[in-house]
Amino acid sequence: MTQSALIQGGSGGLGRALVNRILQSNQFDQVVVTGRDIQTFDSRDPRIIPIELDLLSDQSVVDASTAVASQIDRLNLVVTTAGILQDESLGLKPEKKLADLSRSNLQTVFSVNCFGPFLWYAALGRLIRHREPITIATLSARVASIGDNRLGGWHSYRASKTAQNMLTKNLSLELSRTNPHAIVVGLHPGTVDTDLSKPFQAGVDPDRLFTTEQSAGYLWDVLSELTPERTGEVIAWDGQTITP
C-alpha cells in the first residue's frame, strides 16, 4: 500500500530538515511539501509533491487541501511546523508583562500557532480520516506547559501553544473513536538554531542549542517509536512527556 507524508512549512529551516530525514527513511512513496513560497523548495526527488499553502488564508487552505486530495488517497504522516514568536516587521515580540499585550499581536500569534494548523487538519478531511495507521504531529513548546510555568511572560506565545495542545488532545480523541491506529501529538523540538530562537539564545547551554538537522533527527526518532497509547500527549525531542 502506498505510504504518503505531508510536511507543512517544509521549504526551510527545521521543516526542510524534517523533509530530508523522511526521504532518507525510504518509508514513504509520496512526500507532500507545503510552503507560502514553495518555489524556493528545490528538490529533484520524484517523491516530492510541492504545494503552495498559506495557513493565514482560508482560501489557500481550501485550495491546498484540494490539490493534495487530487494527487493522493490518504495520508499516513502529517507534520505541521508553523510557529511565530516575534516579527519585527509587525512590531511583534514576546511580552514581558501583561501591559504589553495587544489585540492585533494576540490575533496574529494565535492565527499562526493555533488556528492555522487545525483549520488545515479540518480541510484535509478524508485524507486523515481513515482506518490505516496515521500520525499527526504539530510543533509545540515546553513553555506551553501550565504546570511547568515558573517565569510567566511570553503571554501570546505560551497561550497560543497551550490552546494548540488542547486541540491536539481533542483531535486525538476524535480520531481514536473510528481509528485505533491514529496517533495525534504535539512535539517540542528543543531550542533550534533558527530565526525564531536567535534573539533568545544567549542563555542557552550550547549542548542544548540544536542545529535543524539535529532537532529533525531527534524528532524523527520520536515519531518512529510512537504508539497509539501516546496519542494526545505533548512530547519533547528526547521522548519525554511534557506536563500539560
Residue, then its C-alpha position, 0 to 999 in steps of 0.5 A: m500500500t502506498q505510504s504518503a507524508l505531508i510536511q507543512g512549512g517544509s521549504g526551510g529551516l527545521g521543516r526542510a530538515l524534517v523533509n530530508r530525514i523522511l526521504q532518507s527513511n525510504q518509508f514513504d512513496q509520496v512526500v507532500v511539501t507545503g510552503r507560502d513560497i514553495q518555489t524556493f523548495d528545490s528538490r529533484d526527488p520524484r517523491i516530492i509533491p510541492i504545494e503552495l499553502d498559506l495557513l493565514s488564508d482560508q482560501s489557500v487552505v481550501d485550495a491546498s487541501t484540494a490539490v493534495a486530495s487530487q494527487i493522493d488517497r490518504l495520508n499516513l504522516v502529517v507534520t505541521t511546523a508553523g510557529i511565530l514568536q516575534d516579527e519585527s516587521l509587525g512590531l511583534k515580540p514576546e511580552k514581558k508583562l501583561a501591559d504589553l499585550s495587544r489585540s492585533n499581536l494576540q490575533t496574529v500569534f494565535s492565527v499562526n500557532c493555533f488556528g492555522p494548523f487545525l483549520w488545515y487538519a479540518a480541510l484535509g478531511r478524508l485524507i486523515r480520516h481513515r482506518e490505516p495507521i496515521t500520525i499527526a504531529t504539530l510543533s509545540a513548546r515546553v513553555a506551553s506547559i501550565g504546570d511547568n510555568r515558573l517565569g510567566g511572560w511570553h503571554s501570546y506565545r505560551a497561550s497560543k501553544t497551550a490552546q494548540n495542545m488542547l486541540t491536539k488532545n481533542l483531535s486525538l480523541e476524535l480520531s481514536r473513536t473510528n481509528p485505533h491506529a491514529i496517533v495525534v501529538g504535539l512535539h517540542p523540538g528543543t531550542v533550534d538554531t533558527d530565526l525564531s530562537k536567535p534573539f533568545q539564545a544567549g542563555v542557552d547551554p550550547d549542548r542544548l542549542f540544536t542545529t535543524e538537522q539535529s532537532a529533525g533527527y531527534l524528532w524523527d526518532v520520536l515519531s518512529e517509536l510512537t504508539p497509539e497509547r501516546t496519542g494526545e500527549v505533548i512530547a519533547w525531542d528526547g521522548q519525554t512527556i511534557t506536563p500539560 
